[in-house]
Amino acid sequence: MGDFKPGSMNIREQEKTFDGFVRFVAWAMAVILLILVFMALVNA
């Protein structure tokens, strides 16, 4: 543990995973919103 230097770890994989997660959530919210709008229009 004595060799640890804060800020020196490569976190590129974690950043890519987080970016993918954020992209997935954004697409999922858009799809859900479209489904809700469609359901509202069909029942009107």
PDB file of N, CA, C and O in Angstrom, chain B, residues numbered from 101:
ATOM      1  N   MET B 101       0.814  -1.198   0.000  1.00  0.00           N
ATOM      2  CA  MET B 101       0.000   0.000   0.000  1.00  0.00           C
ATOM      3  C   MET B 101       0.856   1.260   0.000  1.00  0.00           C
ATOM      4  O   MET B 101       0.342   2.345  -0.271  1.00  0.00           O
ATOM      5  N   GLY B 102       2.126   1.147   0.292  1.00  0.00           N
ATOM      6  CA  GLY B 102       2.974   2.323   0.358  1.00  0.00           C
ATOM      7  C   GLY B 102       3.253   2.949  -0.996  1.00  0.00           C
ATOM      8  O   GLY B 102       3.696   4.095  -1.058  1.00  0.00           O
ATOM      9  N   ASP B 103       3.003   2.217  -2.097  1.00  0.00           N
ATOM     10  CA  ASP B 103       3.285   2.739  -3.436  1.00  0.00           C
ATOM     11  C   ASP B 103       2.116   3.509  -4.027  1.00  0.00           C
ATOM     12  O   ASP B 103       2.235   4.031  -5.136  1.00  0.00           O
ATOM     13  N   PHE B 104       0.999   3.597  -3.334  1.00  0.00           N
ATOM     14  CA  PHE B 104      -0.191   4.250  -3.876  1.00  0.00           C
ATOM     15  C   PHE B 104       0.017   5.753  -3.975  1.00  0.00           C
ATOM     16  O   PHE B 104       0.450   6.396  -3.018  1.00  0.00           O
ATOM     17  N   LYS B 105      -0.300   6.314  -5.158  1.00  0.00           N
ATOM     18  CA  LYS B 105      -0.238   7.758  -5.369  1.00  0.00           C
ATOM     19  C   LYS B 105      -1.626   8.219  -5.806  1.00  0.00           C
ATOM     20  O   LYS B 105      -2.082   7.837  -6.884  1.00  0.00           O
ATOM     21  N   PRO B 106      -2.308   9.027  -5.000  1.00  0.00           N
ATOM     22  CA  PRO B 106      -3.653   9.491  -5.356  1.00  0.00           C
ATOM     23  C   PRO B 106      -3.686  10.152  -6.726  1.00  0.00           C
ATOM     24  O   PRO B 106      -2.836  10.983  -7.049  1.00  0.00           O
ATOM     25  N   GLY B 107      -4.682   9.772  -7.531  1.00  0.00           N
ATOM     26  CA  GLY B 107      -4.846  10.359  -8.854  1.00  0.00           C
ATOM     27  C   GLY B 107      -4.037   9.696  -9.942  1.00  0.00           C
ATOM     28  O   GLY B 107      -4.065  10.158 -11.083  1.00  0.00           O
ATOM     29  N   SER B 108      -3.313   8.627  -9.637  1.00  0.00           N
ATOM     30  CA  SER B 108      -2.458   8.013 -10.641  1.00  0.00           C
ATOM     31  C   SER B 108      -3.092   6.794 -11.318  1.00  0.00           C
ATOM     32  O   SER B 108      -2.522   6.248 -12.263  1.00  0.00           O
ATOM     33  N   MET B 109      -4.256   6.365 -10.847  1.00  0.00           N
ATOM     34  CA  MET B 109      -4.885   5.169 -11.402  1.00  0.00           C
ATOM     35  C   MET B 109      -5.570   5.485 -12.733  1.00  0.00           C
ATOM     36  O   MET B 109      -6.179   6.544 -12.883  1.00  0.00           O
ATOM     37  N   ASN B 110      -5.472   4.575 -13.690  1.00  0.00           N
ATOM     38  CA  ASN B 110      -6.135   4.736 -14.972  1.00  0.00           C
ATOM     39  C   ASN B 110      -7.616   4.391 -14.799  1.00  0.00           C
ATOM     40  O   ASN B 110      -7.958   3.254 -14.473  1.00  0.00           O
ATOM     41  N   ILE B 111      -8.485   5.370 -15.016  1.00  0.00           N
ATOM     42  CA  ILE B 111      -9.918   5.152 -14.813  1.00  0.00           C
ATOM     43  C   ILE B 111     -10.684   5.207 -16.135  1.00  0.00           C
ATOM     44  O   ILE B 111     -11.896   5.426 -16.132  1.00  0.00           O
ATOM     45  N   ARG B 112     -10.003   5.014 -17.256  1.00  0.00           N
ATOM     46  CA  ARG B 112     -10.659   5.106 -18.571  1.00  0.00           C
ATOM     47  C   ARG B 112     -11.800   4.100 -18.703  1.00  0.00           C
ATOM     48  O   ARG B 112     -12.848   4.450 -19.247  1.00  0.00           O
ATOM     49  N   GLU B 113     -11.640   2.879 -18.232  1.00  0.00           N
ATOM     50  CA  GLU B 113     -12.708   1.876 -18.334  1.00  0.00           C
ATOM     51  C   GLU B 113     -13.923   2.291 -17.516  1.00  0.00           C
ATOM     52  O   GLU B 113     -15.057   2.121 -17.965  1.00  0.00           O
ATOM     53  N   GLN B 114     -13.705   2.827 -16.334  1.00  0.00           N
ATOM     54  CA  GLN B 114     -14.821   3.287 -15.508  1.00  0.00           C
ATOM     55  C   GLN B 114     -15.544   4.448 -16.188  1.00  0.00           C
ATOM     56  O   GLN B 114     -16.772   4.526 -16.145  1.00  0.00           O
ATOM     57  N   GLU B 115     -14.786   5.347 -16.813  1.00  0.00           N
ATOM     58  CA  GLU B 115     -15.397   6.473 -17.516  1.00  0.00           C
ATOM     59  C   GLU B 115     -16.234   5.983 -18.693  1.00  0.00           C
ATOM     60  O   GLU B 115     -17.337   6.482 -18.919  1.00  0.00           O
ATOM     61  N   LYS B 116     -15.721   5.012 -19.443  1.00  0.00           N
ATOM     62  CA  LYS B 116     -16.479   4.468 -20.578  1.00  0.00           C
ATOM     63  C   LYS B 116     -17.751   3.779 -20.097  1.00  0.00           C
ATOM     64  O   LYS B 116     -18.803   3.916 -20.722  1.00  0.00           O
ATOM     65  N   THR B 117     -17.665   3.046 -19.002  1.00  0.00           N
ATOM     66  CA  THR B 117     -18.839   2.370 -18.451  1.00  0.00           C
ATOM     67  C   THR B 117     -19.879   3.388 -18.012  1.00  0.00           C
ATOM     68  O   THR B 117     -21.065   3.226 -18.300  1.00  0.00           O
ATOM     69  N   PHE B 118     -19.451   4.431 -17.321  1.00  0.00           N
ATOM     70  CA  PHE B 118     -20.382   5.462 -16.864  1.00  0.00           C
ATOM     71  C   PHE B 118     -21.017   6.182 -18.043  1.00  0.00           C
ATOM     72  O   PHE B 118     -22.218   6.450 -18.026  1.00  0.00           O
ATOM     73  N   ASP B 119     -20.226   6.502 -19.073  1.00  0.00           N
ATOM     74  CA  ASP B 119     -20.767   7.159 -20.265  1.00  0.00           C
ATOM     75  C   ASP B 119     -21.822   6.277 -20.931  1.00  0.00           C
ATOM     76  O   ASP B 119     -22.861   6.774 -21.367  1.00  0.00           O
ATOM     77  N   GLY B 120     -21.563   4.984 -21.009  1.00  0.00           N
ATOM     78  CA  GLY B 120     -22.533   4.058 -21.581  1.00  0.00           C
ATOM     79  C   GLY B 120     -23.808   4.007 -20.755  1.00  0.00           C
ATOM     80  O   GLY B 120     -24.907   3.977 -21.308  1.00  0.00           O
ATOM     81  N   PHE B 121     -23.669   3.998 -19.443  1.00  0.00           N
ATOM     82  CA  PHE B 121     -24.827   3.982 -18.557  1.00  0.00           C
ATOM     83  C   PHE B 121     -25.666   5.241 -18.738  1.00  0.00           C
ATOM     84  O   PHE B 121     -26.891   5.156 -18.829  1.00  0.00           O
ATOM     85  N   VAL B 122     -25.032   6.396 -18.790  1.00  0.00           N
ATOM     86  CA  VAL B 122     -25.760   7.660 -18.964  1.00  0.00           C
ATOM     87  C   VAL B 122     -26.470   7.672 -20.312  1.00  0.00           C
ATOM     88  O   VAL B 122     -27.614   8.117 -20.406  1.00  0.00           O
ATOM     89  N   ARG B 123     -25.804   7.189 -21.355  1.00  0.00           N
ATOM     90  CA  ARG B 123     -26.416   7.129 -22.691  1.00  0.00           C
ATOM     91  C   ARG B 123     -27.625   6.194 -22.671  1.00  0.00           C
ATOM     92  O   ARG B 123     -28.663   6.517 -23.247  1.00  0.00           O
ATOM     93  N   PHE B 124     -27.501   5.047 -22.017  1.00  0.00           N
ATOM     94  CA  PHE B 124     -28.607   4.094 -21.923  1.00  0.00           C
ATOM     95  C   PHE B 124     -29.797   4.706 -21.186  1.00  0.00           C
ATOM     96  O   PHE B 124     -30.937   4.557 -21.627  1.00  0.00           O
ATOM     97  N   VAL B 125     -29.549   5.385 -20.079  1.00  0.00           N
ATOM     98  CA  VAL B 125     -30.634   5.995 -19.313  1.00  0.00           C
ATOM     99  C   VAL B 125     -31.325   7.078 -20.137  1.00  0.00           C
ATOM    100  O   VAL B 125     -32.550   7.190 -20.098  1.00  0.00           O
ATOM    101  N   ALA B 126     -30.569   7.868 -20.872  1.00  0.00           N
ATOM    102  CA  ALA B 126     -31.161   8.917 -21.691  1.00  0.00           C
ATOM    103  C   ALA B 126     -32.063   8.309 -22.777  1.00  0.00           C
ATOM    104  O   ALA B 126     -33.179   8.784 -22.987  1.00  0.00           O
ATOM    105  N   TRP B 127     -31.594   7.275 -23.456  1.00  0.00           N
ATOM    106  CA  TRP B 127     -32.410   6.608 -24.480  1.00  0.00           C
ATOM    107  C   TRP B 127     -33.643   5.968 -23.859  1.00  0.00           C
ATOM    108  O   TRP B 127     -34.735   6.056 -24.420  1.00  0.00           O
ATOM    109  N   ALA B 128     -33.482   5.329 -22.714  1.00  0.00           N
ATOM    110  CA  ALA B 128     -34.617   4.674 -22.056  1.00  0.00           C
ATOM    111  C   ALA B 128     -35.675   5.712 -21.670  1.00  0.00           C
ATOM    112  O   ALA B 128     -36.868   5.466 -21.844  1.00  0.00           O
ATOM    113  N   MET B 129     -35.254   6.856 -21.154  1.00  0.00           N
ATOM    114  CA  MET B 129     -36.214   7.902 -20.790  1.00  0.00           C
ATOM    115  C   MET B 129     -36.939   8.425 -22.024  1.00  0.00           C
ATOM    116  O   MET B 129     -38.140   8.688 -21.963  1.00  0.00           O
ATOM    117  N   ALA B 130     -36.237   8.580 -23.135  1.00  0.00           N
ATOM    118  CA  ALA B 130     -36.876   9.042 -24.370  1.00  0.00           C
ATOM    119  C   ALA B 130     -37.906   8.029 -24.853  1.00  0.00           C
ATOM    120  O   ALA B 130     -39.000   8.411 -25.268  1.00  0.00           O
ATOM    121  N   VAL B 131     -37.573   6.757 -24.806  1.00  0.00           N
ATOM    122  CA  VAL B 131     -38.502   5.713 -25.245  1.00  0.00           C
ATOM    123  C   VAL B 131     -39.727   5.680 -24.338  1.00  0.00           C
ATOM    124  O   VAL B 131     -40.856   5.583 -24.821  1.00  0.00           O
ATOM    125  N   ILE B 132     -39.513   5.759 -23.040  1.00  0.00           N
ATOM    126  CA  ILE B 132     -40.634   5.764 -22.095  1.00  0.00           C
ATOM    127  C   ILE B 132     -41.535   6.970 -22.341  1.00  0.00           C
ATOM    128  O   ILE B 132     -42.760   6.849 -22.331  1.00  0.00           O
ATOM    129  N   LEU B 133     -40.933   8.118 -22.559  1.00  0.00           N
ATOM    130  CA  LEU B 133     -41.721   9.320 -22.826  1.00  0.00           C
ATOM    131  C   LEU B 133     -42.547   9.157 -24.096  1.00  0.00           C
ATOM    132  O   LEU B 133     -43.725   9.515 -24.118  1.00  0.00           O
ATOM    133  N   LEU B 134     -41.945   8.625 -25.144  1.00  0.00           N
ATOM    134  CA  LEU B 134     -42.680   8.409 -26.392  1.00  0.00           C
ATOM    135  C   LEU B 134     -43.835   7.425 -26.200  1.00  0.00           C
ATOM    136  O   LEU B 134     -44.923   7.628 -26.738  1.00  0.00           O
ATOM    137  N   ILE B 135     -43.600   6.381 -25.448  1.00  0.00           N
ATOM    138  CA  ILE B 135     -44.664   5.409 -25.176  1.00  0.00           C
ATOM    139  C   ILE B 135     -45.807   6.069 -24.420  1.00  0.00           C
ATOM    140  O   ILE B 135     -46.973   5.841 -24.743  1.00  0.00           O
ATOM    141  N   LEU B 136     -45.489   6.883 -23.421  1.00  0.00           N
ATOM    142  CA  LEU B 136     -46.532   7.569 -22.656  1.00  0.00           C
ATOM    143  C   LEU B 136     -47.322   8.541 -23.528  1.00  0.00           C
ATOM    144  O   LEU B 136     -48.544   8.623 -23.408  1.00  0.00           O
ATOM    145  N   VAL B 137     -46.648   9.268 -24.391  1.00  0.00           N
ATOM    146  CA  VAL B 137     -47.331  10.196 -25.296  1.00  0.00           C
ATOM    147  C   VAL B 137     -48.246   9.415 -26.251  1.00  0.00           C
ATOM    148  O   VAL B 137     -49.388   9.808 -26.487  1.00  0.00           O
ATOM    149  N   PHE B 138     -47.738   8.322 -26.788  1.00  0.00           N
ATOM    150  CA  PHE B 138     -48.533   7.484 -27.673  1.00  0.00           C
ATOM    151  C   PHE B 138     -49.769   6.951 -26.963  1.00  0.00           C
ATOM    152  O   PHE B 138     -50.866   6.978 -27.520  1.00  0.00           O
ATOM    153  N   MET B 139     -49.596   6.467 -25.734  1.00  0.00           N
ATOM    154  CA  MET B 139     -50.735   5.950 -24.967  1.00  0.00           C
ATOM    155  C   MET B 139     -51.758   7.044 -24.694  1.00  0.00           C
ATOM    156  O   MET B 139     -52.962   6.790 -24.737  1.00  0.00           O
ATOM    157  N   ALA B 140     -51.292   8.260 -24.414  1.00  0.00           N
ATOM    158  CA  ALA B 140     -52.203   9.377 -24.146  1.00  0.00           C
ATOM    159  C   ALA B 140     -52.995   9.731 -25.407  1.00  0.00           C
ATOM    160  O   ALA B 140     -54.188  10.024 -25.326  1.00  0.00           O
ATOM    161  N   LEU B 141     -52.349   9.704 -26.552  1.00  0.00           N
ATOM    162  CA  LEU B 141     -53.031  10.043 -27.800  1.00  0.00           C
ATOM    163  C   LEU B 141     -54.019   8.972 -28.225  1.00  0.00           C
ATOM    164  O   LEU B 141     -55.076   9.294 -28.768  1.00  0.00           O
ATOM    165  N   VAL B 142     -53.702   7.722 -27.994  1.00  0.00           N
ATOM    166  CA  VAL B 142     -54.580   6.619 -28.398  1.00  0.00           C
ATOM    167  C   VAL B 142     -55.852   6.627 -27.559  1.00  0.00           C
ATOM    168  O   VAL B 142     -56.930   6.336 -28.078  1.00  0.00           O
ATOM    169  N   ASN B 143     -55.749   6.950 -26.290  1.00  0.00           N
ATOM    170  CA  ASN B 143     -56.907   6.937 -25.409  1.00  0.00           C
ATOM    171  C   ASN B 143     -57.749   8.199 -25.528  1.00  0.00           C
ATOM    172  O   ASN B 143     -58.851   8.251 -24.982  1.00  0.00           O
ATOM    173  N   ALA B 144     -57.266   9.203 -26.217  1.00  0.00           N
ATOM    174  CA  ALA B 144     -58.004  10.469 -26.298  1.00  0.00           C
ATOM    175  C   ALA B 144     -59.170  10.406 -27.250  1.00  0.00           C
ATOM    176  O   ALA B 144     -59.883  11.395 -27.421  1.00  0.00           O
TER     177      ALA B 144
END
